[in-house]
C-alpha cells in the first residue's frame, strides 16, 4: 500500500471514529423490558422492615404501614458509593448481590450506581466522596486546588473501576446488569463553574474518570447496559444548559458506548405529561394544557423542562440536533409522587411532604424514549444530615441545603436527619403517607 492510499485509509478511519463517537449508542434492546424481573435487595427489605415494625398508631397509620409493606417487593438501585461496597459476601456488597441474583431462576436485572469520582459532589457537601484529587490534612478534599488529579484518578481506576469491571465481567452473561454512571458529575461541569467544580483538578477528574469508567465497562463487559446521569429539568432544562451538557458528552466521545441517560436521580421533579413539542408551553402558550403544569415555575424562566417528560424530550432533541443520535432514558420515580410540595425547587435535601412515586416498570408513558421508571435513589435513605445528627453530635458533612425551609429537620419538633445514605425512618414513613405509586 503506497503512502497516498495509506493516508486516505487513515483519514476515512478517523472520520468513522469521529462519527461513531458523536452518534451511535449501545445498539441493544431495552434491558428493562427484556428482563424477567428486577432485583429486590434483602438488605433494603431489612431496613424497610424496621420501619414497618415500628409503625403503630397514632404516629403511624395502618394505611402508611400497608404502603410500606407494599414497598417491600419493589426493586431499587444499589449505590457503589465507596470502594468497600464492591466485594463482600452479603447483599450489602455488589459481589454478594450478583451472587444472590445468580442463584435465582431466571436471574433478575440488577441496577448499580457507579458513584465515587475523585472530588465527588463538588457543588455540595452532603455526599462528598472518599477519593480526593488533593486531600486536606483531615482527609477531606481540597476543592480549590487545581492540577491534573493524577493520584486521585489512579486510585479511582485501580481500586474502584477496575474491581467493578472484573466483577461485572464475571457475571455479565449470567445476570442482566445496568450501570448508572456518576450522578451529578457532568451536569456540575455544565453549569457550576465556580472554584470547586470549575477548577482544573475537578474538571480533569470528572471528564477522565467518566470516560475511563464508560470505556472500560463497555469494552470489558459488553453485556452491561450503561447510562450516564443527566440531572433533571430544573437543572439542565434551559437551552444553554442543555447545549453545554451535550457539548461535554460529545467531547468525551462515549456515546457509542452508552444507551442513554438517567434523569431526576435522587431528586423530586414530577414526571408530568409530555407536550407535543418542546416549545409548547413557553411564552404562556397553552396555559390550560395539563402538560404545561409547572409546579416549579420554570416556564416563566424560559425553561421548557417543567416536568421530566418534557425535559427528556428536550434533551433527546438536543442530541439529535447536535449528533443525530437519539438517547434513551431511565427516570428516577422513587420520591416524586407529589408535585408542588417545595417552596423552592432548588431545594433537594429530605424534602418535607414528598411522596413515593411510580413503581419501577418498563411500561412508561413513551416507551420509544423512556426505557423505565425506576427507584434509583433508595427510598428511605437520607439525602444528607442536619447540622446536628440524631446522636446529638455535629455532622461533619453538613450542607446548608439540608437546612432549607423545605427540608425535614428545619422546623421545631421534626427529627434530625442522619448522614446521606443512612436510613431515615421518619422520612420513609412520610413518603409512604404521600405515596402515588400507580
C-alpha positions in Angstrom: 0.0 0.0 0.0 1.6 3.3 -1.1 1.7 6.3 1.2 -1.1 8.2 -0.5 -3.5 5.3 -0.2 -2.5 4.6 3.4 -3.1 8.2 4.3 -6.5 8.1 2.6 -7.4 5.0 4.6 -6.3 6.6 7.8 -8.4 9.7 7.1 -11.5 7.5 6.5 -10.9 5.5 9.6 -10.5 8.7 11.7 -13.7 10.1 10.2 -15.6 6.9 11.0 -14.3 7.0 14.6 -15.4 10.7 14.9 -18.9 9.9 13.6 -19.2 6.9 15.8 -18.1 8.9 18.8 -20.8 11.6 18.1 -23.7 9.3 17.3 -24.3 5.6 17.9 -25.3 4.5 21.3 -25.5 0.9 22.6 -27.5 -1.0 19.9 -29.5 -3.4 22.0 -33.0 -3.9 23.3 -34.3 -2.1 26.4 -32.8 -4.1 29.3 -35.8 -3.3 31.5 -38.4 -4.6 29.0 -36.4 -7.8 28.3 -35.7 -8.6 32.0 -37.9 -11.3 33.5 -37.8 -9.4 36.8 -36.0 -6.7 38.8 -33.7 -7.4 41.8 -35.1 -6.7 45.2 -32.3 -6.4 47.7 -32.8 -8.3 51.0 -30.6 -5.7 52.7 -33.2 -3.0 51.7 -36.0 -5.2 52.8 -34.5 -5.4 56.2 -34.2 -1.6 56.5 -37.8 -1.2 55.3 -39.0 -3.9 57.7 -37.5 -2.0 60.6 -39.8 0.9 59.8 -42.8 -1.4 59.3 -42.2 -3.0 62.7 -42.1 0.5 64.4 -45.2 1.7 62.6 -48.1 2.0 65.1 -50.9 4.4 65.9 -51.2 7.2 66.5 -48.0 8.4 64.9 -48.1 5.9 62.0 -51.4 4.9 60.5 -52.5 1.5 59.2 -52.5 2.9 55.7 -48.9 4.0 55.9 -48.0 0.6 57.2 -49.8 -1.1 54.3 -47.9 1.2 51.9 -44.6 0.3 53.5 -45.4 -3.3 53.2 -46.3 -2.9 49.5 -42.8 -1.3 49.0 -41.1 -4.4 50.3 -41.1 -6.1 46.9 -40.1 -3.1 44.9 -36.7 -3.0 43.4 -34.2 -0.2 43.7 -30.7 0.5 42.5 -27.7 -0.2 44.7 -25.2 2.6 45.2 -21.5 1.7 44.9 -20.5 5.0 46.7 -17.4 3.6 48.4 -14.7 1.2 47.3 -15.6 -1.1 50.3 -19.0 -1.9 48.8 -17.6 -3.7 45.8 -16.6 -7.1 47.3 -18.2 -8.9 50.2 -20.4 -11.9 50.9 -23.6 -10.2 51.9 -26.1 -8.2 49.8 -24.6 -5.0 51.3 -21.9 -5.6 48.6 -22.0 -5.7 44.8 -20.5 -9.2 44.7 -22.9 -10.5 47.2 -25.8 -9.0 45.3 -24.7 -10.6 42.0 -24.1 -13.9 43.6 -27.6 -13.8 45.2 -29.2 -12.8 41.8 -27.4 -15.6 40.0 -29.0 -18.2 42.3 -32.5 -17.2 41.2 -34.2 -18.6 38.1 -34.3 -16.7 36.0 -31.8 -14.1 37.3 -33.3 -10.7 37.8 -32.0 -7.4 36.4 -29.6 -5.7 38.8 -29.1 -1.9 38.7 -25.9 -0.3 40.2 -25.0 3.3 40.6 -21.3 4.0 39.9 -20.6 6.9 42.3 -17.0 7.5 43.6 -15.2 10.0 41.4 -12.3 12.0 42.8 -13.7 15.3 44.2 -17.2 13.9 44.1 -20.2 16.2 44.7 -18.2 19.3 44.0 -21.2 21.7 44.4 -22.5 20.2 47.7 -21.2 18.7 50.9 -23.7 16.0 51.9 -22.3 13.4 49.6 -18.6 14.3 49.3 -16.6 11.2 48.5 -13.6 9.3 49.7 -11.3 9.9 46.8 -9.7 13.3 46.6 -7.5 14.9 43.9 -5.7 16.7 46.7 -6.7 15.8 50.3 -6.6 18.2 53.2 -4.9 17.1 56.4 -8.2 15.8 57.8 -8.9 13.7 54.7 -11.5 15.9 53.1 -11.0 17.1 49.6 -9.4 20.4 48.8 -11.8 21.6 46.1 -9.9 24.8 45.5 -6.6 23.3 44.4 -6.1 22.8 40.7 -3.9 20.3 38.9 -4.1 17.0 37.0 -5.6 14.9 39.8 -3.2 12.1 38.8 -3.2 10.4 42.2 -6.9 10.6 42.7 -7.6 9.3 39.2 -5.1 6.4 39.7 -7.0 5.4 42.8 -10.3 5.7 41.0 -9.1 3.5 38.2 -7.2 0.8 40.0 -9.1 0.5 43.3 -12.7 1.3 42.2 -13.4 1.0 38.5 -11.1 -1.9 37.7 -12.5 -4.1 40.5 -16.1 -3.3 39.4 -15.2 -4.2 35.8 -13.6 -7.5 37.0 -16.7 -8.4 39.0 -19.2 -7.4 36.2 -17.2 -9.4 33.7 -17.6 -12.5 35.8 -21.4 -12.1 36.0 -22.4 -10.3 32.8 -23.6 -13.4 30.9 -25.4 -14.8 33.9 -27.1 -11.8 35.5 -28.5 -8.8 33.4 -26.8 -5.7 34.7 -27.4 -2.0 34.3 -24.8 0.6 35.4 -25.7 4.3 36.0 -22.5 6.4 35.7 -21.7 9.1 38.3 -24.8 11.1 39.2 -24.4 14.9 39.1 -20.8 14.9 37.9 -21.1 16.1 34.3 -24.1 18.3 34.9 -21.9 20.1 37.5 -19.3 20.7 34.8 -22.0 22.0 32.5 -23.4 24.6 34.9 -21.3 25.1 38.1 -18.2 27.0 37.0 -17.1 28.2 40.5 -13.8 27.3 42.1 -15.0 23.9 43.4 -16.4 22.4 40.2 -14.6 24.6 37.7 -11.0 24.1 38.7 -8.7 22.0 36.6 -8.4 19.2 39.1 -12.2 18.5 39.4 -12.8 19.0 35.7 -10.0 16.6 34.8 -11.2 14.1 37.4 -14.8 14.1 36.1 -14.0 14.0 32.4 -11.2 11.5 32.5 -12.9 9.4 35.3 -16.2 9.1 33.5 -14.5 8.3 30.2 -12.5 5.6 31.8 -15.5 4.1 33.6 -17.6 4.0 30.5 -15.0 2.7 28.1 -13.7 0.0 30.5 -17.2 -1.2 31.3 -18.3 -1.1 27.7 -15.3 -2.9 26.2 -14.7 -5.4 29.0 -18.3 -6.0 30.0 -20.2 -5.6 26.7 -23.4 -7.2 28.0 -23.7 -4.5 30.7 -26.0 -1.6 29.7 -24.8 1.9 30.5 -26.5 5.2 31.2 -24.8 8.4 32.2 -26.6 10.8 34.5 -28.2 13.9 33.0 -29.6 15.6 36.2 -33.2 16.9 35.7 -35.2 19.6 34.1 -34.9 22.1 36.9 -31.1 21.9 36.5 -30.3 21.4 32.8 -33.7 22.3 31.2 -32.6 25.8 29.9 -31.4 25.7 26.3 -27.9 27.0 27.2 -27.5 24.3 29.9 -28.7 21.6 27.5 -26.2 22.7 24.9 -23.4 22.8 27.4 -24.2 19.2 28.6 -24.5 17.9 25.0 -21.1 19.5 24.2 -19.4 17.8 27.2 -20.8 14.4 26.3 -19.8 14.6 22.6 -16.4 15.9 23.5 -15.9 12.8 25.7 -16.6 10.6 22.7 -18.5 8.0 24.7 -22.0 8.0 23.1 -21.3 4.8 21.2 -20.8 3.0 24.5 -24.0 4.1 26.3 -27.7 3.5 25.7 -28.6 6.9 27.1 -29.1 8.8 30.3 -30.8 8.9 33.7 -32.8 11.8 34.9 -34.1 13.0 38.3 -31.7 10.8 40.2 -32.2 11.4 44.0 -34.5 14.4 43.2 -38.2 15.2 43.4 -39.1 16.7 39.9 -42.5 15.5 38.8 -43.0 13.0 35.9 -45.7 15.1 34.3 -47.1 14.7 30.8 -45.2 15.2 27.6 -46.2 18.1 25.3 -46.4 17.9 21.5 -43.2 19.9 21.2 -40.6 21.4 23.5 -41.7 25.0 22.9 -45.4 24.2 23.5 -45.7 25.9 26.9 -43.3 28.8 26.5 -44.5 32.4 26.3 -47.7 31.4 28.1 -48.9 29.3 25.2 -51.5 26.6 26.0 -51.6 27.5 29.7 -54.5 25.2 30.4 -52.9 22.1 28.8 -52.1 19.6 31.5 -48.6 19.1 30.0 -47.9 22.7 30.9 -48.5 22.3 34.6 -45.5 24.0 36.2 -45.1 23.3 40.0 -41.5 24.7 39.9 -42.4 27.8 37.9 -39.8 27.0 35.3 -41.7 28.1 32.2 -41.6 31.8 33.3 -37.8 31.4 33.4 -37.9 30.2 29.7 -37.2 26.6 30.8 -39.3 24.1 28.9 -38.3 21.3 31.3 -41.4 22.0 33.5 -41.7 18.2 34.1 -39.4 15.3 33.5 -41.2 14.0 30.4 -40.8 17.4 28.7 -37.2 17.6 29.9 -36.1 14.2 28.5 -37.8 15.1 25.2 -35.9 18.4 25.0 -32.6 16.7 25.9 -33.1 13.9 23.3 -33.9 16.5 20.6 -30.7 18.5 21.6 -28.7 15.4 21.0 -30.4 14.6 17.7 -29.8 18.2 16.5 -26.1 18.1 17.5 -25.2 14.5 16.7 -28.0 12.6 15.0 -28.2 10.2 18.0 -31.5 9.9 20.0 -30.7 8.6 23.5 -33.0 6.5 25.8 -33.7 7.4 29.4 -34.3 5.9 32.8 -36.3 8.2 35.2 -36.0 8.1 39.0 -39.5 8.0 40.3 -38.7 6.9 43.9 -39.8 10.1 45.5 -41.6 12.3 43.0 -45.1 11.2 43.8 -46.2 14.7 44.9 -46.0 17.9 42.8 -45.6 21.3 44.3 -44.5 20.3 47.8 -41.5 22.6 47.8 -41.4 26.3 48.3 -38.3 26.4 46.1 -37.5 23.6 43.7 -33.8 24.3 44.1 -34.2 22.5 47.4 -33.2 18.8 47.2 -32.5 17.6 50.7 -35.0 15.4 52.6 -38.0 17.3 51.2 -40.9 17.6 53.6 -44.2 16.4 52.2 -42.7 14.3 49.3 -44.3 11.0 48.4 -43.2 7.7 46.8 -43.7 7.8 43.0 -44.4 5.3 40.3 -43.2 1.8 40.9 -40.3 0.5 38.7 -41.6 -0.6 35.3 -40.7 -0.6 31.6 -44.3 0.3 30.9 -43.8 4.1 30.5 -45.6 7.0 29.0 -43.3 7.0 26.0 -41.6 3.6 25.5 -39.7 4.8 22.4 -37.9 7.4 24.6 -38.2 6.3 28.2 -36.8 2.8 29.0 -38.1 2.7 32.5 -39.4 4.3 35.7 -37.1 3.1 38.4 -36.2 3.8 42.1 -32.6 4.9 41.6 -32.3 6.7 44.9 -33.0 4.1 47.6 -36.4 5.2 49.0 -35.9 5.7 52.8 -32.2 6.7 52.7 -31.3 10.2 53.7 -30.2 12.9 51.3 -28.0 14.5 53.9 -27.7 15.3 57.6 -29.0 18.1 59.7 -26.3 20.2 61.3 -26.7 18.1 64.5 -27.1 14.4 64.0 -29.7 12.2 65.7 -26.9 11.2 68.1 -26.5 14.8 69.2 -23.1 15.3 67.7 -22.3 17.8 64.9 -22.4 16.4 61.4 -19.1 16.6 59.6 -20.8 16.6 56.1 -23.5 19.1 56.9 -24.7 21.0 53.8 -26.7 24.2 54.3 -29.2 22.9 51.7 -30.2 20.3 54.3 -31.4 23.2 56.5 -33.6 24.6 53.7 -37.2 25.7 54.5 -38.4 22.5 52.7 -36.0 20.1 54.5 -37.2 17.8 57.2 -35.4 18.8 60.4 -35.6 22.6 59.7 -38.8 23.0 61.8 -39.2 22.7 65.5 -40.4 19.3 66.5 -39.0 17.5 63.5 -36.4 14.8 63.9 -32.8 15.4 63.0 -31.6 13.7 59.8 -28.8 11.2 59.5 -26.0 11.4 57.1 -26.6 10.8 53.3 -27.3 7.1 52.6 -28.3 6.2 56.1 -31.8 5.0 56.8 -34.2 7.8 57.7 -37.3 6.3 59.4 -39.3 9.5 59.7 -38.8 10.3 56.1 -39.7 6.9 54.7 -43.0 6.9 56.7 -43.8 10.4 55.3 -43.0 9.2 51.8 -45.3 6.3 52.3 -48.1 8.6 53.7 -48.0 10.7 50.5 -47.4 7.9 48.0 -48.7 7.8 44.4 -47.2 4.5 43.2 -49.6 3.7 40.3 
